[in-house]
Amino acid sequence: NLTGLGARVYPVGVVGRDQKGTFLKERLQEQGVRIQGLVTDPGRPTSTKTRIMGQNQQLLRIDREYKTPVSRASESRLLHYIYRQVQDCDAVILSDYGKGVLTPGVLAGTIHAAKKAKKIVIADPKGHDFSRYRGVTCLTPNRKEAEEACGRPVQSRRDMLNAARHLQRILKSRACLITLGKDGMALLNRKDFTVIPTVAREVYDVSGAGDTVIAVLTLVASAGYDLETAAALANTAAGIVVGKVGTARAAPQEILDYDRDTLDTSARKIFMLQELKDQIRSIRKQGRKVVFTNGCFDLLHVGHIRYLQEARRLGDCLVVGLNSDGSVRRLKGKRRPLISQEERAHILSALDCVDYLVIFDELTPLNLLRKLKPDILVKGGDYKKSEVVGADLVESYGGRVALIPVVKGKSTSDIVERIVERYGKGV
């Protein structure tokens, strides 16, 4: 999965001194993967799985392996390699299959070394005792594993949130991603909770879907993207591989094409920053003028719509920077936003006047402005030009700032106050 997506991978594990172990190492080397982290243990066979298929569906799997913990000598050699290599990595994946390699000592040593080196650590767990993974950045259990670890069902949205919070708390982790099979996945990133629906068209074989999720999630997160973006792409990649027979993988272009094909017209306007940057570069080559504005757009109203329509008339395309849920919460307080970032993005992108939308997690859009360099930066008339974040930056390269009058008496706060006044506690 990872090498197919362009990553340099340093696998760490244990193989036997047998034909299967030799075969595995040769195949990895053919893919350009370094195998120095694979420890040979003459006392263990190389784990082998044989799948019996019928009409493109897996009927049976036969496993030949040892599940006892690896020897102290093997454990020591594994940790020696990890300590030496972790500095050269962007992230560490702990993919626990319960085969005895990720002993408590190996887990604790790896997590400690990775945290000390300030690396992302993402773990796909096994068993009931998740405390073994304490300190990881993100845990990725499936629904069954989460239920067993929490001792409660994980069915409703509330169940998912409670389970993720429980695991996040006991592991002292930043995030928890619960994979839900046909229901997609649920992500709790710090305090922001998101349920991502599945995008699978057809399901032929679920083998390797979990491996695909953790691979794409880690790769995208280690490239600097937020976990929400990483999870969305991991969800797409999983939707692709379950539509193939065997332990398949998803190619980068395949993920991008699939993502666009499965989105409705409005959702195709929502971009990641790097993708949008490339799109804007193409637009500029056509001599078209790019207009940019930003905001929370929480509880969209007529004032927002008129403002966006006026902004669009100033150029050839309008880019909207949308504050993430976390950003809105830091700006406006813990009771906001009223509408989630996914819903706000979907509503805004359904407007004809909005051409592109990008979600940002910072308090200001300054980073977006540096990357996108719009021709015109638009803000509401209730601002003074000197108060507009990024005004100096835009003008420094020849752009300009435009202030559009706001519609008086039309704001999210006004609407909320009217609802409370009219309905009170009966809302």
Residue pairs with C-beta under 8 A, 6 or more apart in sequence:
1 208
1 211
1 212
1 215
1 216
1 249
1 250
2 9
2 215
2 218
2 219
3 9
3 31
3 32
3 33
4 249
4 250
4 251
5 215
5 216
5 219
5 250
5 251
5 252
6 252
7 219
9 33
9 34
10 34
10 36
10 37
10 85
10 88
10 89
11 28
11 33
11 34
11 35
11 37
11 38
12 37
12 38
12 78
12 81
12 82
12 85
13 37
13 38
13 39
13 78
13 101
14 38
14 39
14 40
14 41
14 44
14 70
14 74
14 78
14 101
15 21
15 24
15 25
15 38
15 39
15 40
15 41
15 46
16 40
16 41
16 42
16 44
16 45
16 46
17 40
17 41
17 42
18 45
18 46
20 45
20 46
20 48
21 40
21 46
24 38
24 46
25 35
25 38
28 35
28 38
29 35
36 81
37 78
37 81
37 82
37 85
39 70
39 74
39 77
39 78
39 81
41 70
41 71
41 74
43 71
44 66
44 70
45 64
45 65
45 66
47 63
47 64
47 65
47 66
47 97
47 99
48 63
48 64
48 65
49 61
49 62
49 63
49 64
50 61
50 62
50 63
50 64
51 58
51 60
51 61
51 207
51 246
52 58
52 59
52 60
52 61
52 62
53 59
53 245
56 204
56 205
56 245
57 204
57 205
58 205
58 207
65 99
66 99
66 100
67 98
67 99
67 100
68 100
69 75
69 100
69 103
70 78
70 100
70 101
70 103
75 103
75 105
75 106
78 101
78 106
79 105
79 106
79 109
79 110
82 106
82 109
82 110
82 113
83 109
83 113
86 92
86 110
86 113
86 114
86 117
86 119
87 117
89 119
90 119
90 120
90 222
90 223
91 119
91 120
91 121
91 122
91 218
91 219
91 221
91 222
92 110
92 114
92 119
92 120
92 121
92 122
93 122
93 123
93 124
93 214
93 215
93 218
94 102
94 107
94 110
94 111
94 121
94 122
94 123
94 124
94 133
94 136
95 123
95 124
95 211
95 214
96 102
96 123
96 124
96 125
96 126
96 127
97 126
98 126
98 127
102 126
104 132
107 132
107 133
108 132
110 121
111 121
111 133
111 134
111 135
111 136
112 135
114 120
114 121
115 121
115 135
120 137
120 138
120 218
120 221
120 222
121 135
121 136
121 137
121 138
122 136
122 137
122 138
122 139
122 140
122 214
122 217
122 218
122 221
123 133
123 136
123 138
123 139
123 140
124 140
124 141
124 210
124 211
124 213
124 214
125 132
125 133
125 139
125 140
125 141
125 145
125 149
126 145
128 148
128 149
129 149
130 139
130 141
130 149
130 167
130 170
130 171
131 170
131 171
133 139
133 171
133 173
134 170
134 171
134 172
134 173
135 171
135 172
135 173
136 171
136 173
137 173
137 174
137 175
137 221
138 173
138 174
138 175
138 176
138 177
138 217
138 221
138 227
139 167
139 171
139 173
139 175
139 176
139 177
140 176
140 177
140 178
140 179
140 210
140 213
140 214
140 217
141 149
141 167
141 176
141 178
141 179
142 178
142 179
142 180
142 181
142 210
143 154
143 178
143 179
143 180
143 181
143 183
146 154
146 163
146 164
146 167
146 178
147 153
147 154
147 163
149 167
150 162
150 163
150 166
150 167
152 159
152 162
152 163
153 159
154 160
154 163
154 178
154 180
157 186
157 195
160 178
160 180
160 186
160 193
160 195
161 186
161 188
161 193
163 176
163 178
164 176
164 178
164 186
164 187
164 188
164 193
165 176
165 188
167 173
167 176
168 174
168 175
168 176
168 188
174 189
174 190
174 227
175 187
175 188
175 189
175 190
175 227
176 187
176 188
177 185
177 186
177 187
177 188
177 213
177 217
177 227
177 231
177 234
178 185
178 186
178 187
179 185
179 209
179 210
179 213
179 238
180 186
180 198
181 198
181 206
182 198
182 200
182 203
183 197
183 198
184 195
184 196
184 197
184 198
184 199
184 235
185 195
185 196
185 213
185 231
185 234
185 235
186 193
186 194
186 195
186 196
187 193
187 194
187 195
187 196
187 227
187 228
187 231
189 226
189 227
189 228
189 326
190 326
191 326
191 329
192 228
192 324
192 325
192 326
194 228
194 231
194 340
194 342
196 231
196 232
196 235
198 235
198 238
198 239
199 235
199 236
199 239
199 258
199 259
199 262
200 238
200 239
200 242
200 243
201 239
201 243
201 262
202 243
203 242
203 243
204 242
204 243
204 244
204 245
205 242
205 244
205 245
205 246
205 248
206 242
207 246
207 247
208 241
208 246
208 247
208 248
208 249
209 238
209 241
209 242
211 247
212 234
212 237
212 238
212 241
212 249
212 250
213 234
213 235
213 237
213 238
214 234
215 234
215 237
216 230
216 233
216 234
216 237
216 238
216 250
216 255
217 227
217 230
217 231
217 233
217 234
218 230
219 230
220 229
220 230
220 233
220 234
221 227
221 230
225 272
226 324
226 361
228 324
228 341
228 359
229 272
233 255
233 259
236 250
236 255
236 258
236 259
236 262
237 250
237 255
239 258
239 262
240 248
240 250
240 254
240 255
240 258
241 248
241 249
241 250
250 258
260 268
263 270
266 346
266 349
266 350
267 346
267 349
269 349
269 354
269 355
269 356
269 357
270 345
270 346
270 349
270 357
270 358
270 359
271 279
271 356
271 357
271 358
272 358
273 358
273 360
273 368
273 371
276 319
276 356
276 358
276 372
277 371
277 372
279 356
280 290
280 319
280 356
280 372
280 373
280 374
283 290
283 316
283 317
284 290
288 315
288 316
288 317
289 314
289 315
289 316
289 317
289 375
289 376
290 315
290 316
290 317
290 319
290 372
290 374
290 375
290 376
291 311
291 312
291 314
291 315
291 316
291 317
291 318
291 319
291 374
291 375
291 376
291 378
292 318
292 319
292 320
292 321
292 365
292 368
292 369
292 372
292 374
292 376
292 377
292 378
293 307
293 308
293 311
293 318
293 319
293 320
293 321
293 377
293 378
293 379
294 320
294 321
294 322
294 323
294 360
294 365
294 368
295 304
295 320
295 321
295 322
295 323
296 322
296 323
296 327
296 328
296 331
296 332
296 336
296 337
296 344
296 412
297 304
297 320
297 322
297 344
297 347
297 348
298 328
298 332
298 336
298 337
298 338
298 339
298 344
298 412
299 338
299 339
299 412
299 415
299 416
300 339
300 344
300 347
300 348
301 410
301 411
301 412
301 415
302 407
302 410
303 406
303 407
303 410
303 411
305 351
305 353
306 407
307 380
307 404
307 406
307 407
308 318
308 320
308 348
308 351
308 353
308 354
309 353
310 404
311 318
311 353
311 378
311 402
311 404
312 318
312 353
312 354
312 355
314 376
314 378
314 402
315 375
315 376
317 355
317 356
318 353
318 354
318 355
318 356
319 355
319 356
319 357
319 358
319 372
319 374
320 348
320 354
320 356
320 357
320 358
321 357
321 358
321 359
321 360
321 365
321 368
322 341
322 344
322 345
322 348
322 357
322 358
322 359
322 360
323 331
323 341
323 359
323 360
324 341
324 359
324 360
324 361
325 337
325 340
325 341
326 361
327 360
327 361
327 362
327 363
328 336
328 337
328 341
329 336
329 337
330 363
331 363
337 344
338 412
338 416
339 347
341 359
345 357
345 359
348 354
348 357
349 357
358 368
360 367
360 368
364 389
364 390
365 389
365 390
366 389
366 390
366 393
369 377
369 390
369 393
369 394
370 393
373 394
373 397
373 399
374 394
374 399
375 399
375 400
376 394
376 399
376 400
376 401
376 402
377 388
377 390
377 391
377 394
377 399
377 400
377 401
377 402
378 401
378 402
378 403
378 404
379 388
379 401
379 402
379 403
379 404
380 403
380 404
380 405
380 406
381 403
381 404
381 405
381 406
382 406
383 403
385 391
385 401
385 403
388 401
388 403
391 401
394 400
394 401
395 401
419 427
420 427
